Amino acid sequence: MKFKPLLITVPLVVLLFSSCDKVKAPYALARHGNITDTVIDWQDTVHPIKRVLLEDYTGHKCPNCPAAATIAHSQEENYHGKLIVLAVHAGYYAIPGSGEFAADFRTTAGEEWNTDFLISAYPSGMIDRKEFNGHRILGSEEWISDIAGIIDQSPDLNMLIHNTYDSVSRTVNSVIYSQFLRSITGSYNITVCVMEDNIISAQDSASTIIHNYVFKNVLRGSVNGTYGEILTASVDPSLTYLGRFSIPINPTWVPENCSILAFVSKPDTKEIIQVIKKKVITQ
């Protein structure tokens, strides 16, 4: 099975090309003009774990959002790679202001998620886009207990990212491997995003303006559309699904602070079954 190359325009990410193939497991063979051919042996390189995505819907003019970000980052540290945080600047408090609040961290995907999931209070979050006690949109006071309730679940999918960065063209060539660990029903999408850490700008807070706030895990854009593209319409655990993406890094972003984030979700419920991120430049 082969997915046709895509040509997509998203804010701050200029031209993005992707293609996906299925190749026999346990080996995934990547062939691309800009990427060195690589053979991946899943059994030797990856111990499957279920990672959880916490989406923190926030804004630099939101006075209660820094406290929520502190909760998110502390949980991320507590779980040592099993929890990934994505800060989505969207909605009223993310609208640029004047002076030191002129920064614009909004993205097309973030605004569409914000609208589609009916987020109207900030900070708010989603955890794997699952429902907890009948609610998908969660206040920051609920994050700790709800994350704890699912963090040790077994994975249905294994994922791996291999990034190669070209400093001359400021392009990262990203190869994303996905292998289902068991037969599960339904079709699945893969969404690929760029995120950036350590952005210094002003942030409102409950007591004062933080003039040199450090923004982490900031969504910079979706590579392949708001809800990604079809990974498979029918799961086959004997196959490894391979996606190749060539992603320009905007001149205003710091490549050393950027990561590629990918998650696989159900197109009907939007629930995320696996997520992974990898720095654009690794030491």
N, C-alpha and C positions, 0 to 999 in steps of 0.2 A: 504494500500500500504506500502511495506517495502523495504528499500534499503539495499542491501547486505553490510556487513562490508567491509571496505576498508583497505588495508595495503599499506601504501605509504611511500616512503623515500624522504625527501627533505633536502637541506642543513641545518645543525644545528638543525634540528628537526628529531628525530630518528625514532620511530615507532608511527604511528598515526592510531587510529581506529575510525570509525564513522558508525552510522546507523541512518536512518530517518524513522519515522512512521507518519501516519496521525491519529489524534484522534478527536473526536467530539468537536466542539466549543460550548460554550465559555471556556470549560475547557481543559487543556492540562495536561495529567498525565504522569510523567516521571518515568520509572522504569529502574534501572541500578544497577549492583552489587556494584559500587563504589560511587553511588550518592543516597542520601536520597530521598525517594519518595516525590514528590512535586506536589501539585495541584495549578495551576495558574488560577485565575479568571481574565480574561482580563479587564472586566469592572471595577473591583476594583483596579487594580494595574497599568494600563497603559492608558495614554491619547495619542492616536495616533498622531504623528507628522511626517512630511516628513523631513528626514535628508539628507544632501547633502555630497558627498565625493569629496574632492579635492585631487587629486594625484599630488604631487610635485616631478618631476623627476629631480634628483640632483646628486651631487658627492662632495666628500670632497676635491677634487682638482679643483673645479669649482669656479673661482673668483667672478662670479656674483650671485652665488646661495645663499649666506647668506642674501642678500637684498630680494630675493624672499621668503625665509623662514620667514623673518620678516613680509612680507605681509600676508603670509598664516596664521601665528600664530595670528596676530592681527585680521584677519577676523574670525578665530575660536573663539576668545574671544568675539568678537562683537555679535556673533549669539548664544551664550549661549547654546551649545549642538545641535544646528540645523546644524552645519557644522563640519565635521570630516576631519582632514588632515592626509594623509598618505605620508610619505617621502620615495620615491623609489630611492635608490642609484643604478644607472645603467648607462651603456654606458662608453664612453672614460674617463670622469672625475672621475668615480668611481673605476677605475682600481687602485689597491694598488701600492704605491710607496715605497720609502725607508725611513728609519728613522721614524720620527713621522707621516709620511703618509702611514705607512705600514698597517693600519687598512683596513679591507675588509668588507664593509657593503652590498655587492651584494648578491642577492638571485636568485635562478633559476626562480621563478615566475617573479621577477622584470626584469631580463634580457630578458625573453621571451615577457613580455608586451612591453618593450622598443623596441624590434625588430618588434613585430607584429603590433604595432601602428605607426611604422616608425618615432620614435622620434630621431632626430639628432642634435638638438640644446638644450643647457641647460643654465638656467633652463627652463623647459617647464611643462605644467600641463594639466590635464584633469579634467573636472567637470562632475561627474556622467557619464563620457565617452559619453556625448552628443555632438552634433555638434552645434556650435554657428556661425551664418553667414557663414555656409558651411565649418567650420573648427572644428575639434575635438581637435587638439593639439593647446594649447593656451599659449602665452607668459604671463609672470607674470603681465604685465601692463594691461591685459584684465581680470584678475581674479575677481577684485572687482565688476565691472559692471555685468559680466556674472553670478556671484554667486547671486547678488542682483536680477537678473531677474528671478530666479527659486526658491529662498529660501523659498517663502511662498506658494508653491504649496501644494495641498492636497495629502495625502499619498494614495497609492493603497495597501499598505502592512503594517502591524504592526509586529514589531520584539521585542524580549526580550531575554536576555542572563542571565543565572544563572551559576556562576563559583564557584567551590570548589577546593581549592588548598591543596595538600598534601606536606608538607615541607620535609618529609622524602624521598619520591620518586621524589620530584621536578616535580610533575605532576599536571596539572590542568584538572579537569573534567568539561567540558563545555556543558551545555544543551542550545540549541538554538531553540526558538519557533518562528514560522512564521505563520501569519494569514492574508489572503487576505481580504480586506475590501469591495471589489466589484468584480463582474465577469469581468475579462479582458482576452483577447485572447492570445494564444501562450503558449509556455513552458518557464520555468524559472530555472536557476541554482542558487545554493548557494555556495559562496566561503568563506572560513574561513582562517584567517591569524593571525599571532602573530606579535605584534609591541612593540617597547620599547622606552621609554623616557629617557632623562637625561644621555645620553652617552657622556662622556668627551673624546675628541680627537682633533687632529689638523684639521683646516679648512682653505683653502686658501680663500682670499677675494680680493676685488679690490685694496685695499691699502696696505695690510700686511697679514702675516700669523697669524691667531688666534690660539694660542697654546692650549688653554683650552676651545674650543668651546663646547657648550652644544647642542647636537643633540637631536631633539625631533621627536616623531611619526615615528620612523625608522622601516620600514618593515623588519621583521626577517625571514619570510618564510610563504608560504601558506601551510595550514594543509591538504587540500584535492585536490591538483593539481592546475595548473596555472589558469584554468578557472572553478574550483570547480567541482560540481557534480549536476546532475539533482535534483531539488527540486520537481517539478511537471511538467508533460506534459500537464495537463489540470487543470486550476484553479477551485477550489471548495471553495467558501467563507464560507461554513458551516464546514470546517475542519481546525484544527490547525496542522501544519506540525512540527514535532519534530525531531531534530538532536542531537545526543550524540557524543561527541568527547573527547578522552583521549589524552592529549597533553603534552609531556615532555618539560620541560623548560631547555634549554641548560645551563651547568654549568657556562658559561661566561656571562649569562644574569642575571640581577637583578630582581627577581620575583615581587618585590614591584613596579618596573617601567614598568612592562609588562602589556599589554592589549590584549584581544581577539577581533578581528575585523571580522565582518561578513557582507557580502552584497549579495543581490539578483539581478540578471541581466538577460537580454535576451541573450540566447546563439547565436543568429544570429547577432544582431547588437552590442552586448556587453554593451548596455546601462544599467546603474544601476538604479533600481527603489526604493531601500531602502538600508540603511546601518546602522549599530549599532556597538558600541564598549563598552566593559566592562573591568575594571581592573581585573587582575588575583587575586589580594588580595585587598579586600575592608575593610576599617576601620569600 
